[in-house]
């Protein structure tokens, strides 16, 4: 099944909205990063699937309260992954894209971390990227921030950010870096 990410973005992100511009610019950078990694590492992934996953991974930000990126919803930003996954499932999008949205945050989150950190996420499941596509988008996303998506974070800056969340998360990022880094 071919997923047209443009139709979904058009449905939920008005053409003249700040958040649409941020979402698209950020997602394009993640897509370019992921495509470059896939080519360099000769990953057995379809380029169209990589682009679609990258363009939809943050689809749930519109429901969050993150004024700095033009989001005026009511949900905490940490929930954008599960909100996006729910939206994609309602839209009948292939489950692989919903899973990318749900599992791309940071270097992934375990169910134990969700509980230990008291995150506003359902505590009965893991948010760890499992498939090659999930891991690739998770890793590529670490290097591109919002609201300035055209500014690529350095590896050191990403490492510092992961380290702030604990040794386990930093170690998971290092595993992703081992798999996808230069």
C-alpha positions, 0 to 999 in steps of 0.5 A: 500500500502506498501512503501519500504523506502529502494528503495527511499533512494537508488534512491536519496542517493548514497551508499557511500555518507556521507549524506546517512550515516547521514540520515540513522543513524538519521532516525533509531534513530528517528524510535527507539524513536518513536517505544519506545514511541508507545509501552510505550503509547500503541499507536494504530499505526502499527510498520511498518508505524512508521518505514517507516515514520521515515525513510522517514521524512528527505528524502528531506535533499539531496536538501538542502545547509547544508554542515555540514551534507554532503548536497550540494543542493541549497535550504535552510535547512528549506525547506527539509520537503516540498522538501521531501514531493514533492519527496514522492508524485512524487514517488507515496508514500502514502500521510501519509508519505509525510505529515509526511515529510512536517509537522515534523519540530520543533513542527510544523509551522503555516501559520502565523508563516511562514509569520511572520518569513519570512520563505522560505516556501509557506505561504498559508498552515500550517505545523502543525503535525495533525495525531497521526503518524505525531505528533509522528514522529515530537516529536521523531525527536526533540530528535535526531540531525544531524550530530551526530545522536547517541547523544540524546538531553536531554529534557531540551536541546530540550525545550531550542531550542524550546524556542528560536523560541518563546512561541507558538512553545515552548507551542506546544512542551510541548503539544507534550511532554504531549502526548508522554513524559515519 
